[in-house]
Amino acid sequence: MSYVYMLALEKKAEKYDKGIQLLTFKKLDNIQKDIIENYVKSEDLVLEIGMGTGNIAILCAKKGIKCIGFDNSDKMLSIARDKLKKMGLLKKIKILKLAIIEMDSTFEDNMFDKVIASLVFSELYKKEQYFCLKEIFRVLRDDRELILIDEVKPKKIWKKLIFELIRIPLLLITFFKTHLSTRSLNEIDEKLQKGNFEIIERKHYLYDSLIVIRAKKLRDDAK
């Protein structure tokens, strides 16, 4: 995650879950459950980028899925560890304190079956996004998947209007209660294409303001 954003999360980690639930009308929890239930196999090795407070890691651990999660926030990771420990799942998940720029020196090529990034890419600068996609491509096995969950701006005018009417007051309420805010992800289709990924499924939620993209890593001979 970008340095400025990570500094903000270091101070507000204990309010993160509450803030995200408010911003997504608690929809994010159901989306994450659906992903782990339907798109991640028990034999998969999963990498979660920006694992935050550990919700996806918990879902993986409950299903017996091997998962490595990393984040650059000590406070976020502390909360994640506490949650996993209370559930007796801590030993089932590998947690790393790591920045995205350290991926190239941490993970081996063709190591993972799934890479999941939930509300991460929208908080990265453009150069960070391209670097991250390059590293995801490297660490994924051929034909395996990147799963993105993120906030986007609706394209249809009537949905944009609803989005703005709902989103602006909700952002204010969330900020005053948790001091947390988010921003939208832009031009992700083009960035995935440049990163040699093929979008195989796209789902929209909350008047198209929240998106889930499943993208397959293309083989070298398919680029």
C-alpha positions as CSV (number, residue, x, y, z in Angstrom):
1,M,0.0,0.0,0.0
2,S,1.1,3.6,-0.5
3,Y,3.2,5.1,2.3
4,V,0.7,7.8,3.2
5,Y,-2.2,5.4,3.4
6,M,-0.3,2.9,5.5
7,L,0.5,5.7,8.0
8,A,-3.2,6.4,8.2
9,L,-4.1,2.8,8.8
10,E,-1.4,2.5,11.5
11,K,-3.4,5.0,13.5
12,K,-6.9,3.7,12.7
13,A,-6.4,-0.1,12.4
14,E,-8.8,-0.8,15.4
15,K,-11.6,1.0,13.5
16,Y,-10.9,-0.5,10.1
17,D,-13.4,-3.4,10.2
18,K,-16.2,-1.1,11.4
19,G,-15.4,1.5,8.8
20,I,-15.4,-1.0,5.9
21,Q,-18.7,-2.5,7.1
22,L,-20.2,1.0,7.0
23,L,-18.9,1.8,3.6
24,T,-20.0,-1.4,2.0
25,F,-23.3,-1.9,3.9
26,K,-21.7,-5.1,5.3
27,K,-21.7,-6.5,1.8
28,L,-17.9,-7.1,1.7
29,D,-18.1,-9.9,4.3
30,N,-20.5,-11.8,2.1
31,I,-18.5,-11.2,-1.0
32,Q,-15.3,-12.5,0.6
33,K,-17.2,-15.6,1.9
34,D,-18.5,-16.3,-1.6
35,I,-15.0,-16.0,-3.1
36,I,-13.4,-18.5,-0.7
37,E,-16.4,-20.8,-0.8
38,N,-16.7,-20.9,-4.6
39,Y,-13.4,-20.0,-6.2
40,V,-10.7,-21.2,-3.9
41,K,-10.0,-25.0,-3.7
42,S,-8.9,-26.8,-0.6
43,E,-5.6,-27.7,-2.3
44,D,-4.8,-24.1,-3.4
45,L,-1.9,-22.1,-2.0
46,V,-3.3,-18.6,-1.5
47,L,-1.4,-15.3,-1.2
48,E,-3.4,-12.4,0.2
49,I,-1.9,-9.0,-0.5
50,G,-2.7,-6.3,2.2
51,M,-4.4,-8.8,4.5
52,G,-5.5,-6.1,6.9
53,T,-7.3,-7.4,10.0
54,G,-7.3,-11.0,8.6
55,N,-10.9,-11.7,7.5
56,I,-9.9,-13.6,4.3
57,A,-7.2,-15.4,6.2
58,I,-9.8,-16.6,8.7
59,L,-12.1,-17.8,5.9
60,C,-9.2,-19.7,4.4
61,A,-8.1,-21.2,7.7
62,K,-11.7,-22.4,8.4
63,K,-11.7,-24.2,5.1
64,G,-8.3,-25.8,5.6
65,I,-6.8,-23.7,2.8
66,K,-3.1,-22.9,3.0
67,C,-2.7,-19.1,3.0
68,I,0.1,-16.6,3.3
69,G,-1.0,-13.1,4.1
70,F,1.1,-10.0,4.4
71,D,0.6,-6.4,5.3
72,N,2.9,-3.5,6.1
73,S,0.9,-2.3,9.2
74,D,2.0,-3.7,12.6
75,K,-1.4,-2.7,14.1
76,M,-3.4,-4.4,11.4
77,L,-1.3,-7.6,11.7
78,S,-1.7,-7.5,15.5
79,I,-5.5,-7.4,15.1
80,A,-5.4,-10.2,12.6
81,R,-3.2,-12.4,14.8
82,D,-5.5,-11.8,17.8
83,K,-8.6,-12.7,15.8
84,L,-7.0,-15.9,14.5
85,K,-5.7,-16.8,17.9
86,K,-9.1,-16.5,19.5
87,M,-10.5,-18.9,16.9
88,G,-7.6,-21.3,17.3
89,L,-6.5,-20.7,13.7
90,L,-3.3,-18.8,14.1
91,K,-1.0,-21.8,13.4
92,K,-2.9,-22.5,10.1
93,I,-2.0,-19.2,8.5
94,K,1.4,-17.7,7.7
95,I,1.5,-14.0,8.4
96,L,4.3,-11.7,7.2
97,K,5.0,-8.0,7.8
98,L,5.9,-6.9,4.3
99,A,5.6,-4.1,1.9
100,I,4.5,-4.7,-1.7
101,I,7.9,-3.5,-2.9
102,E,9.4,-6.4,-1.0
103,M,7.5,-9.1,-2.9
104,D,10.3,-9.6,-5.4
105,S,12.7,-10.7,-2.8
106,T,10.3,-12.7,-0.7
107,F,8.3,-15.1,-2.9
108,E,9.4,-17.6,-5.5
109,D,8.3,-17.7,-9.1
110,N,5.1,-19.7,-9.9
111,M,4.4,-20.3,-6.2
112,F,0.7,-19.6,-5.8
113,D,-2.6,-20.8,-7.1
114,K,-4.6,-17.8,-6.1
115,V,-3.7,-14.2,-5.3
116,I,-6.4,-12.2,-3.5
117,A,-6.3,-8.4,-3.1
118,S,-9.3,-6.9,-1.3
119,L,-9.6,-3.0,-1.2
120,V,-5.8,-2.8,-1.9
121,F,-5.3,-1.7,-5.5
122,S,-7.4,1.5,-5.1
123,E,-5.0,2.6,-2.4
124,L,-1.9,2.2,-4.5
125,Y,-0.3,4.8,-6.8
126,K,-0.3,4.0,-10.5
127,K,3.4,2.9,-10.5
128,E,2.7,0.7,-7.4
129,Q,-0.2,-0.9,-9.2
130,Y,1.9,-1.9,-12.2
131,F,4.7,-3.2,-9.9
132,C,2.2,-5.2,-7.9
133,L,0.7,-6.7,-11.1
134,K,4.1,-7.6,-12.4
135,E,4.9,-9.4,-9.1
136,I,1.5,-11.2,-9.0
137,F,2.1,-12.4,-12.6
138,R,5.5,-13.7,-11.5
139,V,4.4,-15.5,-8.3
140,L,1.2,-17.1,-9.9
141,R,1.4,-20.4,-11.6
142,D,0.3,-20.5,-15.2
143,D,-3.5,-20.2,-15.8
144,R,-4.1,-19.5,-12.1
145,E,-6.1,-16.5,-10.8
146,L,-5.8,-13.1,-9.4
147,I,-9.0,-12.1,-7.5
148,L,-9.5,-8.4,-7.0
149,I,-12.2,-6.8,-4.8
150,D,-12.3,-3.0,-5.0
151,E,-14.2,0.1,-5.1
152,V,-15.0,1.7,-8.5
153,K,-17.1,4.5,-9.9
154,P,-20.3,3.3,-11.7
155,K,-20.4,4.0,-15.5
156,K,-24.2,4.4,-16.0
157,I,-25.5,7.9,-15.2
158,W,-28.4,6.8,-13.1
159,K,-26.1,4.5,-11.0
160,K,-23.6,7.3,-10.7
161,L,-26.3,9.5,-9.3
162,I,-27.5,7.0,-6.8
163,F,-23.8,6.3,-5.9
164,E,-23.1,9.9,-5.2
165,L,-26.4,10.5,-3.3
166,I,-25.6,7.5,-1.1
167,R,-21.8,7.6,-1.1
168,I,-21.1,11.1,0.0
169,P,-23.2,11.1,3.2
170,L,-22.0,7.6,3.9
171,L,-18.3,8.7,3.6
172,L,-19.0,11.6,5.9
173,I,-20.7,9.3,8.5
174,T,-17.9,6.8,8.2
175,F,-15.2,9.3,8.5
176,F,-16.7,11.0,11.6
177,K,-17.2,7.6,13.3
178,T,-13.9,5.9,12.3
179,H,-11.7,8.6,10.6
180,L,-11.4,6.2,7.7
181,S,-11.9,6.8,4.0
182,T,-11.3,5.0,0.7
183,R,-11.0,5.9,-3.0
184,S,-12.0,4.4,-6.3
185,L,-10.0,2.2,-8.6
186,N,-9.5,3.5,-12.1
187,E,-8.7,1.8,-15.5
188,I,-8.2,-1.6,-14.0
189,D,-9.1,-3.5,-17.2
190,E,-6.3,-1.8,-19.2
191,K,-3.8,-2.4,-16.4
192,L,-4.7,-6.1,-16.1
193,Q,-4.3,-6.4,-19.9
194,K,-0.9,-4.8,-19.8
195,G,0.0,-7.0,-16.9
196,N,-0.8,-10.1,-19.1
197,F,-4.0,-11.1,-17.3
198,E,-7.2,-12.1,-18.9
199,I,-10.5,-11.2,-17.1
200,I,-12.6,-14.3,-16.9
201,E,-15.4,-13.0,-14.6
202,R,-16.6,-9.7,-13.3
203,K,-19.3,-9.1,-10.7
204,H,-20.7,-5.7,-9.6
205,Y,-22.3,-4.8,-6.3
206,L,-23.8,-1.8,-4.6
207,Y,-25.0,0.0,-7.8
208,D,-21.7,-1.0,-9.5
209,S,-19.6,0.8,-6.9
210,L,-18.0,-2.4,-5.7
211,I,-16.4,-4.9,-8.1
212,V,-15.0,-8.4,-8.0
213,I,-12.7,-9.4,-10.9
214,R,-11.3,-12.8,-11.5
215,A,-8.3,-12.6,-13.9
216,K,-6.3,-15.5,-15.2
217,K,-2.5,-15.3,-15.7
218,L,-1.7,-15.9,-19.3
219,R,1.0,-18.3,-20.3
220,D,4.1,-16.9,-22.0
221,D,3.0,-18.4,-25.3
222,A,-0.5,-16.9,-25.0
223,K,0.5,-13.2,-24.6
